[in-house]
Amino acid sequence: MSSSTISMFYLLFLFGIFYFLLIRPQQQRTKRHRELVLGLRDGDKVVTVGGIYGTIKQVTDDTISLEIADKVIVVFSKASVARRL
């Protein structure tokens, strides 16, 4: 094998490592978050990326109204929801 062939295999190997350790996991996280955001419904208990716990009172195209205490409703971007409880 020539040195250029070995170099090519080495570069392909490095790309494979980067793909499976960096690129693919990020794509999976993005897909799971997109599915979470699309599945938000009234009454769901959620946590925002800022750590605020609350119950969804209203869902619109881009925003959610989140009740964080009795009669305290705050409007957030849908993308700011970190997880559903």
N, C-alpha and C positions, 0 to 999 in steps of 0.2 A: 504494500500500500504506500502511496506517495504521501508526502507531508500535507499536501493540499486536501487530500481525502480525509486524513485524520483530523485536520482542522475543521472540515465541514461537519464531521460526526460530532466533534466537541461542541461546535456552535449549536447543532440540533439538540444535543443533550442538554446544554444550558437553557435553551429555549423551552424544552420540555419541563425542566425543573421550575423555571419561572412560571410557566403556564399552570402547573398543578399546585404550586405553593402560593402564588399571588393572584393570578388573573381569574382562575376558575372559582376559588372561594369568594372573591369579591362579586362576581357575577351571580353566584347563588344567594349571597346576602341581599343584593339589589333586587333579585326576583322575589325573595321572601317578603321584603319590605313593601314592594309594589303590591303583592297579593294582600298583605295586611291592610294597606291603605284603601285598596278597592273594596275590601270586605267590611269596612267600618259601618256600624249600624247604630241607631238610637238605642240607648240603654247599655251599651258596651262600657265596661270599666277599662280604662287605659292609663298608661304612664307616658308623659311626653319626654322628649330628649332632655328637657330641663329638669326632670325629676318631679313634675307636678302630677299627682294622682287625681283622677276625676272620673265622672260619668258623662258620657256623650248625651247631650240633649237634642242636638240638631246636626244633621250632616248636609252640607251643600257640595257643589262641584269641587271647590278648592279649600273650604274651611270646615271646621267643626266647632260647635258651641259646647264647651266643657264646663260642667257644674263641679266646682272644686270645694264648695261648702254650701250650706243651706242658702239658697237664693243668690249665690255668687256664681255668675256665669261669665266665662272668659272665652274669647274667640281665638282659635289657633289655626294655623295652616295644617292641612292633613298630613303633610310630610313631617311634621314635628312629632308625630306619634311614634314612640319607640317600641311599645309592645302592648298587647291586650292582656288583661288579667283574667 
